[in-house]
Amino acid sequence: FEAVGLTFRIESLATVLFERMIAQQELRYVTKSTLRKVTGWLRLMLRAIRIDGCMGRAISTGISMLDQALLAEGVSVDQYVNIFQSISHAVEKVIRIRFLDVYETILDRVLQGMLRRGLLQTDAGSDPEETILKVSEGFLRDLIARSFALQQLDGLVGKVLQSLQEGRERFDRDTLNVLMTYDADRCFAAIDGKLGPLDGAIYLGNKGYMIKRLAREGISVPHGFIITTEFFRCLEAIRSCDELQHDVIQQLHKQIARLERVTGARFGDPGNPLLLSVRSSASISMPGVLDTFLNVGLSEEVASGFAARSGSPWGAWDAYRRFLQFWGMAHGVDRDVFDAMMRDAKQEFGVEKKSHMPDEAMKALALRYRQLVLDYDVKVTDDPYEQLTTCMDLVLDSWHSEKSRIYRKETQIAEEWGTSVIVQCMVYGNLNDRSGTGVTLTCDPRHTAGDVRLYGDFIVQGQGEDVVSGLVDTFPISEEQRLSQATSAPMSLEKDLPRIYEALHGHARTLIYDQGMYHQEIEFTFESDDPADLYI
């Protein structure tokens, strides 16, 4: 008796868990990842009804078809509807064979006899047949409900079918078929030092893949995550589905929460702000063509807090100024307008370089940039998540810009590639004259030998786009490079920041000699002259 009682209690617990599992899953829309979860639940429920004595062979066949459909490419929503209809019919058949065929005739005879003997009373205004039908239905419904997992199985299949059929009314066929192939598990990849089977250049883009590979090799790269080309492929379908957009926001919150745990900083917190870069990563490189954003998460309030915490008010307000320029340019404000405002500010404060501007002058300039953007009727949001999602959208949409289309046409890059989006914690090369950023080749193009010789440019007190923009004076990486120039530069990374140079050279040797890579172009940023503050 104890064993029987324990069995009943376990069945009751399993039934509650099945119901909770279904209730917690969003089934107002169906995607490939949703169907993968549903398939797992169907297997569990099939095992449960078999424990209760039902073989369910037709149900098993339907689940097997669903497995095969999930592995196949291009399965349409109509095909998935057919599969779930077959499973639904199989469940109905189980109910018919196991309960209706067994009890209907017997129930009718028993209830007829109870009516004749006065043991069963008819409801007022009802004839005996209606009373028999009502009692029979209640008995059979209760019997089915008590059967282990059968009612939950029937309910789950019905909910999926309803969602699929509503989707056919809600979306056009192309959008719906894209949604049916959408796999949320393939849309986000953490930069965590691990490489999965799908973590290649096609999903992550070339830059994203290399960043993950560097992280795996133990080379310091900023923490972050990658929104893959799977997301880009389904972008228009996602934008047409409010529920999926909500899920994307939830995924972003999870990724940001992970970064907050790793860094100790908080996104949007003036006391200890987490700032982000948002960059493109196409499978085939398109340098300088797609949009980039730095210092995402800054507002006037956050910049004030960052200025106090970092000990570099100039760097904090310079970061905010840069964010506003990226934001404005992505919304159509011409770069020349910002450059003119910078020239005016240098003249006003009597300096040749922006790095010589006083802290308060850089703050004033940043706030002028903000007003400039607003004057062009461009909204500047202070909400960090709205900034992040907007920057993501702008990076993704820049794939379709006229500049991008022309570039792809000239270089014969297929339109279908799309781009992933790399989101990483900011590294600040603009804090002071011992911080900086640069780009180096791992080999000197003037030499035919394939050995590692760093050759490139860097700046101090700047951020990444300064080096490639051509708007600031840069310095050579190595002493050999500096001394070979017609006009000798006043400094080199090797001479003036030797520990950063040695660390960078060590990374290059690891990649080329130890990992056997072809020679690379490396972007780097350092927050101080301590090698621990160097990031690739």
Secondary structure, DSSP 8 states (H G I E B T S, - for coil): -HHHHHHHHHHHHHHHHHHHHHHHS--SS--HHHHHHHHHHHHHHHHHHHHTT---HHHHHHHHHHHHHHHSSS--HHHHHHHHHHHHHHHHHHHIIIIIHHHHHHHHHHHHHHHHTTSS---TT--HHHHHHHHHHHHHHHHHHHSTTHHHHHHHHHHHHHHHHHHHHHS-HHHHHHHHH--GGGTEEEESS---TT-SHHHHHHHHHHHHHHHHTT-----EEEE-HHHHHTHHHHHT-HHHHHHHHHHHHHHHHHHHHHHS-EET-TTSEE-EEEEEEESS--TTTS-EEEEET--HHHHHHHHHHHS-HHHHHHHHHHHHHHHHHHTT--HHHHHHHHHHHHHHHT-SSGGGS-HHHHHHHHHHHHHHHHHTT------HHHHHHHHHHHHHHGGGSHHHHHHHHHHT--GGG-EEEEEEE---S-SSTT-EEEEEESS-TT--S-S---EEEEEES--THHHHHS-S--EESSHHHHHHSSS--S--HHHHSHHHHHHHHHHHHIIIIIS-----EEEEEESSSSGGGEE-
